[in-house]
């Protein structure tokens, strides 16, 4: 006979086991659901991120850009600091080592923007009927030294008179300066020699073929080594011959500029921020740009840290461009009887609007910079 007390006790133990088992099943299901929920949430988040990234890339505007073998420090900064990305711009570099090759690509519509092909090159293209528009700038003054054998006398541009010089006469700063001396035709009073490279021009100085030679921005490092060795000396710089001469302009096909005003202004806003960063961080800019173009810091510092002769600015520099056009016209580099009004090919309105927009959005970050940019625009574009 079963003891009643033992029966009750057994039933209680059996009930307890059922409740424990039920609780374990509930907890197991809870953990399982939690784990499934976590996995699904993560998958959902990942999908959302992938979709956002995809949408972001689809909204980016690609701009095909040629900035030569020496690069464009403001483009470098705008890319590295995310300023282009903030404006929805993605740069697609298009290579062309020679200025005329870059201009040919632009004329053919294979590149949207050229920024390192000088000023005389686009102006001569415009004179030949290629419909281009200058809408901004890169280098105002490019730290381009004039060299001679050590000990050569230099009295300023008048030292060119009657001499053989390795300077392309389409480089209007020099011919313009000779005209300022009172000579009607600078091509008659100076023996201008044109060489295929700056290296050849330098060799011509060293072997006595010419008395003076103009060097490029990228030659500063090598030139200064030769100066240190006592072989040659720097007698002047192009920027000392003509101040704010307009080294390199940003140029695009007129149709592209007119059809894409928002893109043009976005480019300018990003580059203005880059210029502000550059002016506050020049040593960092040297390293950043040296890495971009595959050179040592010393190579870039040789020109970029020369505040007296190297000057970058996004401004279109209209007045200097018009001056360059007039000099090229007087010296015959625009062809016979050119009737084009160059002011029709310089767009300052988009720059002015972009500067106002950038000042409104970012002026608090660098008020002195944006105030100086407005003053520079008022002095050089009106």
C-alpha positions, 0 to 999 in steps of 0.5 A: 500500500502506497503511503499517502504522504509519499504519493503527494510528495511524488506528484509534487516532484513530478510537477516540479520537473514538468515546470522546469522542463517547460521553463527550459523550453521557453528560455531556449526558444527565447534565446533562439529567437533573440539570436535569429533576431540579432542575425536578421537585424545585422543583415538588415543593417548591412543591406541598408549600408550597402544600399546607402553606399550604392545610392551615394555613388550613383549620385556622384558626378564624375568629372574627367580632369587633366592636371599634368604630370606635376599634378594640382595640389588643390585637387589633391587636397580636395580629394584627400580631405573629402571636399569633392565628395562633400560636393558630390564630385568624383574626379577621373584623372585623364593623362596627357604629359604635354600641354598641347596633348591635354588641349587636344583631349579637351577639344575632342571632348575626352576630358572635361577640365584642364588645369595645368596647360598654362594660359597661352595654350587655351588662349591660342586654341580659342583664337583658332576657333575652339569654343573654350571657357576659362572658369577658374585658376590653379597657379597664378605664379608658378615659381619658374626661375630664369637661370644663367651661368654663374656670374652673368650680369642681370639688370632686369628684362632689359638684359634680354635685349640683343641676346639669345634666350631659351624662352618661348616667345608665346610666354607673354610675360616676357614679350609683354615686359619687353614691350613695356620697355618701349619696343613695338615688336619684341620678336625683333630685339631678342633672339628667342630660342625654343627647345623641346624640353626645359632640360635642353634649355638648361643644357643650352645655358651650360654650353653657352648656346644661350645666355638665359633660360626659363625653367619650369616649376618641376625643375626647381629641385634640380636647378637649386642643386646646380646653384649650390654647386656653383654651376649656374645661378637664378637671376630672376623669376617669371613672377618678377618679370610680370606680377600675377602673370596667370600661369595656369587656368581651369578651362573647359568646353564652353558647352560643358561649362554652360550645361553644368553650372552646378557641377562647375560651382561644386568644383569651385567650392571644393577647391576654395576649401582646399585652398584655405586648407593649403594656406594653413597647412603648407608643410602637410600639403607638400607631403600630401602632394609629393605622395600623390605624384610619386616624388620626395617631399624635397622635390615638391618643397623646392617650389611649393614652399617658395611663398615669394614665387609660387602662388595658387588661387582658384580665382579666374584672374580675368584681368590678367587673362585679358592682358595675356590675350592682348600681348599674344595678339600684338605679337602675332600668336593669335593669328591674323586679324583675330576678331574674338572678344576674349571676355566672352570666354571667361566666366567669372559669374559662376566663380563669384556665385560659388565664392558667395556660397562657400563663404556662407557655408564655410566662412566661419571656419576661415573668415580671413581667407574668404574675406581675402578671396573676395578682395582678390576677386574684386581687384582682379576680375572686375 
